[in-house]
Amino acid sequence: MTRPGDVPGVEPGALLQLGGDDWSIGRDLVPGTPLDVVVAQLRTDLAHLSDEWMWVLGHRPECTRPPVQEHPPCVELRVSIAALRRHTAAP
């Protein structure tokens, strides 16, 4: 299983541009659709549950509420570790 130290380092505020295959479960989201998410937090406390997926809390880029820290995440979804690694490898 994935250990928290093995999780790709995606910082809060990072924009993830996900394809339909990059995520599998999300609250109030249509499965299989492309999705952009501004990261609020990676759920590293749940990293031990899967080698392939990581829960991500965040906001849609069009969110008009105050900055990330001031309100609960708009989006909660399970993102593939491969997609997170691609993000951290991007120039």
Salt bridges, closest charged atoms under 4 A:
ASP6 OD2 - ARG3 NH2 3.34
ASP22 OD1 - ARG86 NH2 2.53
ASP45 OD2 - ARG43 NH2 2.66
GLU62 OE2 - ARG60 NH2 3.82
GLU76 OE1 - ARG27 NH1 3.42
